[in-house]
Amino acid sequence: MASMSADSSDMESDSSATNSAATPDPGGVFFDGLSNRRRIVALKLSDALEIRQGDEQLARWAFHDIRRADSPSGLLRLSCLTAPSLARLEIRDPALIAELVARCATLEADLPNRKGVVAIVGWSVAAAVSIVLVVLFGVPLAAERLTPLVPDSFERRIGDVAEAQVKVLFDGKPCSNAAGQAAFAKLVGKLRESAGFDNSVQSDVLATPMPNAFALPGGKVFLFDGLLEKAENPDEIAGVLAHELGHLRHRDSMRELIHNGGTSFLIGLLFGDVTGSGALIFASRSLVTSSYSRDAETNADTFAIETMHKLGRPAKPMGELMFRVTGKEGGKGFSLISSHPLTEDRLARMDKADAGNKPNGQPLLSSAEWQALKGICGSGKGKV
Amino acid sequence: MNDMSWTPLGPPQPPPQPVPPPMPVAFSGSRKEFLRLVARGAGLELVTVGFYRFWLTTDIRRHLWSNTLIDGDAPEYTGRGKELLIGFLVALAILLPVYLGYFLIGIEAEHLKAFASLPLVAFFYVFGQFAIYRARRYRLTRTVWRGVRFWMSGSGWIYALNASLWGLLVVITFGLALPWREAALERYKMRHSYYGDLQGSFEGRGWEFFKRGWWLWLLMPFALSSYVFAPFAYAAFKAVEWRWWLSGIRFGEVRLESTLSRGALIGLYWKVIGCILLLVVVFAVYVVLSTLLVASMSGSSIDTFFKTEAFAKSIPLIVLLGIGYLAFALAMNVVMRVYLMRDLWVRVLSSTIVHNIAAAANVTARGDLANALGEGFADGLDVGGF
């Protein structure tokens, strides 16, 4: 009887004679797992699988302990639970393979199979759902609870780092026109007092053409010259500064740092290795974090409105300034991914808040001071 | 040609010829089967938001290992996806505080000077090298041939230190030191690799690698500046590298040799580029079509649709593009795996010859299993190989 299946024709042609002489029974190749010696063995199926070489019985494998191992097609490779873990028996004879498969009920038990895949999919979906829940509820909660625990000194350090990076990134030098500085200090001082901050708050105007302003952790407020240029009266700038002070009061940047860090980490964990997941991570992260920061913006607006009203000044000019910068934002469909509420909504809200609260305070800056502030970055850009 | 695997081992045989003929390595797997494997795997990766990668990697290795015939016998990959998952989770638990520490140290460094924390990236480079070594150790200990496993000793940290210092030298010499770096690192890896009680070694010399590839170094400026030329240069470099590497590998008296020609991989890389371009075109057409579709459904003309920037905020469009993008990414995955794993594997194997395999005829099993922590780090840090 031929010991090899038909597909290994290259072996059959020149060695079948010697092999059929050596293995008269249906045979196989046996490795005992202790050395790599290749033994041509005879196999006998009784109540167990008997592996013999000549008269010597090398092993006796019970059928229910036999497992399939990976092999090229056309070859059945077996291992046994009670044998050394790497002992292998290789069989090519199709009839013998069929008989063994029929007798070993648990042959495939240890190989990855369809049931295993279903379990993987199930657990993965469960893990994904739990990660999404943690991102949506757990991380904001953690950010909320952790932020007050962060010591001020540490927050100030982060602020220093961010400040140095901001100055490099935006190539912004602090503007130092003396009269402008004085006007700016006066404006910030009034807001600070009204909002109840001590004088640890630092603020500067940076010579950057971008119309923007922001607060950094540890009490730093930056105004870009670009925004100053677009402003038409002190109330507009005061509103913006009050809004940034609101971020400081709520420690929004610290909270956002914790929130963004946690969210990035978890979403990165979720998508792992799907190629190009970078874009996916970025997209889903901005979705999550922008909804979070919209809330922070609304709260900062509330703070700005209150502060301005305490000074007896209207909040609406700030909204008008923003409207001038962004233009109308609504009616374009979808605002899930924008980090701020729609400008026109903010303007409407401030308008409404002003309605019940007639501004009766003195102007925050005289017109001469306002001109000086506009010209704080020198170079004549601030001229009317 | 495979008769060697049968005749000398029947017990009553006369002693074989003193110098057995060199033995080519064969691959018996079907390409269609592999394609089905990775396509199904890509789909499952999508459904499991990426977690299936551990099992897909395992299945790919099982397929490649068990279809490679060395002296007529195929090795076996005994690793399992679950091990990789556990390795990944443990690596994550270790990486998390490391990242946190990195962040805090970074803040202190930035406090002194803006962007002073960038050199800390170097730490992750060293860590990545450690991961590469340990991942290799995992793969090797899961590789079994003729009932005996490969294994590895040595220290991942010493290797990482070596690799990093050599890496520095390569940077300083504009890449000229690369052959010597690879030779030194391979020597370390192979000296600590074993098949049972058979110790490995690496006999490739940096100088030989340099001799075969120096002209590529000279051509590098052109390769970097020309999109058409770069794939040729890269393919030639990889071919030279593979051939040099394989020809240096020894296990005891067993010697590998590779006859891979310099141009052997050029077609492969161009096929990958062709496929990617095709996918990009298909994706672009899909983007245009879905934009037109959404525009026509929303009732506005194409012009106003774009002018008002409404297209950037339309939910149906974002969903359509998201689905298209995912399909595109998965198709890319399949292409990469079929060409750059399976085809590359087969191409390189077909050029490989084993000399004096008889020296590995009676090897005693030794060596313990290594854990998959290194693979986990490699996954977390995005370094890795097959």
Boltz contact constraints between the chains, C-beta under 6 A:
constraints:
  - contact:
      token1: [A, 10]
      token2: [B, 2]
      max_distance: 6.0
  - contact:
      token1: [A, 11]
      token2: [B, 2]
      max_distance: 6.0
  - contact:
      token1: [A, 14]
      token2: [B, 3]
      max_distance: 6.0
  - contact:
      token1: [A, 15]
      token2: [B, 3]
      max_distance: 6.0
  - contact:
      token1: [A, 15]
      token2: [B, 6]
      max_distance: 6.0
  - contact:
      token1: [A, 15]
      token2: [B, 7]
      max_distance: 6.0
  - contact:
      token1: [A, 18]
      token2: [B, 7]
      max_distance: 6.0
  - contact:
      token1: [A, 18]
      token2: [B, 10]
      max_distance: 6.0
  - contact:
      token1: [A, 19]
      token2: [B, 6]
      max_distance: 6.0
  - contact:
      token1: [A, 22]
      token2: [B, 10]
      max_distance: 6.0
  - contact:
      token1: [A, 31]
      token2: [B, 146]
      max_distance: 6.0
  - contact:
      token1: [A, 31]
      token2: [B, 147]
      max_distance: 6.0
  - contact:
      token1: [A, 33]
      token2: [B, 147]
      max_distance: 6.0
  - contact:
      token1: [A, 34]
      token2: [B, 365]
      max_distance: 6.0
  - contact:
      token1: [A, 35]
      token2: [B, 364]
      max_distance: 6.0
  - contact:
      token1: [A, 36]
      token2: [B, 146]
      max_distance: 6.0
  - contact:
      token1: [A, 36]
      token2: [B, 147]
      max_distance: 6.0
  - contact:
      token1: [A, 36]
      token2: [B, 148]
      max_distance: 6.0
  - contact:
      token1: [A, 36]
      token2: [B, 363]
      max_distance: 6.0
  - contact:
      token1: [A, 37]
      token2: [B, 362]
      max_distance: 6.0
  - contact:
      token1: [A, 38]
      token2: [B, 9]
      max_distance: 6.0
  - contact:
      token1: [A, 40]
      token2: [B, 10]
      max_distance: 6.0
  - contact:
      token1: [A, 69]
      token2: [B, 76]
      max_distance: 6.0
  - contact:
      token1: [A, 70]
      token2: [B, 62]
      max_distance: 6.0
  - contact:
      token1: [A, 70]
      token2: [B, 66]
      max_distance: 6.0
  - contact:
      token1: [A, 70]
      token2: [B, 76]
      max_distance: 6.0
  - contact:
      token1: [A, 71]
      token2: [B, 66]
      max_distance: 6.0
  - contact:
      token1: [A, 72]
      token2: [B, 28]
      max_distance: 6.0
  - contact:
      token1: [A, 72]
      token2: [B, 66]
      max_distance: 6.0
  - contact:
      token1: [A, 72]
      token2: [B, 67]
      max_distance: 6.0
  - contact:
      token1: [A, 72]
      token2: [B, 74]
      max_distance: 6.0
  - contact:
      token1: [A, 86]
      token2: [B, 144]
      max_distance: 6.0
  - contact:
      token1: [A, 86]
      token2: [B, 147]
      max_distance: 6.0
  - contact:
      token1: [A, 87]
      token2: [B, 147]
      max_distance: 6.0
  - contact:
      token1: [A, 88]
      token2: [B, 147]
      max_distance: 6.0
  - contact:
      token1: [A, 121]
      token2: [B, 47]
      max_distance: 6.0
  - contact:
      token1: [A, 121]
      token2: [B, 48]
      max_distance: 6.0
  - contact:
      token1: [A, 124]
      token2: [B, 48]
      max_distance: 6.0
  - contact:
      token1: [A, 124]
      token2: [B, 51]
      max_distance: 6.0
  - contact:
      token1: [A, 128]
      token2: [B, 49]
      max_distance: 6.0
  - contact:
      token1: [A, 157]
      token2: [B, 107]
      max_distance: 6.0
  - contact:
      token1: [A, 157]
      token2: [B, 111]
      max_distance: 6.0
  - contact:
      token1: [A, 158]
      token2: [B, 107]
      max_distance: 6.0
  - contact:
      token1: [A, 160]
      token2: [B, 111]
      max_distance: 6.0
  - contact:
      token1: [A, 161]
      token2: [B, 107]
      max_distance: 6.0
  - contact:
      token1: [A, 161]
      token2: [B, 110]
      max_distance: 6.0
  - contact:
      token1: [A, 161]
      token2: [B, 111]
      max_distance: 6.0
  - contact:
      token1: [A, 164]
      token2: [B, 114]
      max_distance: 6.0
  - contact:
      token1: [A, 165]
      token2: [B, 114]
      max_distance: 6.0
  - contact:
      token1: [A, 168]
      token2: [B, 114]
      max_distance: 6.0
  - contact:
      token1: [A, 270]
      token2: [B, 49]
      max_distance: 6.0
  - contact:
      token1: [A, 271]
      token2: [B, 50]
      max_distance: 6.0
  - contact:
      token1: [A, 272]
      token2: [B, 50]
      max_distance: 6.0
  - contact:
      token1: [A, 273]
      token2: [B, 50]
      max_distance: 6.0
  - contact:
      token1: [A, 273]
      token2: [B, 53]
      max_distance: 6.0
  - contact:
      token1: [A, 274]
      token2: [B, 45]
      max_distance: 6.0
  - contact:
      token1: [A, 274]
      token2: [B, 50]
      max_distance: 6.0
  - contact:
      token1: [A, 275]
      token2: [B, 329]
      max_distance: 6.0
  - contact:
      token1: [A, 275]
      token2: [B, 332]
      max_distance: 6.0
  - contact:
      token1: [A, 275]
      token2: [B, 333]
      max_distance: 6.0
  - contact:
      token1: [A, 276]
      token2: [B, 329]
      max_distance: 6.0
  - contact:
      token1: [A, 332]
      token2: [B, 308]
      max_distance: 6.0
  - contact:
      token1: [A, 332]
      token2: [B, 310]
      max_distance: 6.0
  - contact:
      token1: [A, 332]
      token2: [B, 313]
      max_distance: 6.0
  - contact:
      token1: [A, 333]
      token2: [B, 310]
      max_distance: 6.0
  - contact:
      token1: [A, 333]
      token2: [B, 313]
      max_distance: 6.0
  - contact:
      token1: [A, 333]
      token2: [B, 314]
      max_distance: 6.0
  - contact:
      token1: [A, 334]
      token2: [B, 313]
      max_distance: 6.0
  - contact:
      token1: [A, 334]
      token2: [B, 315]
      max_distance: 6.0
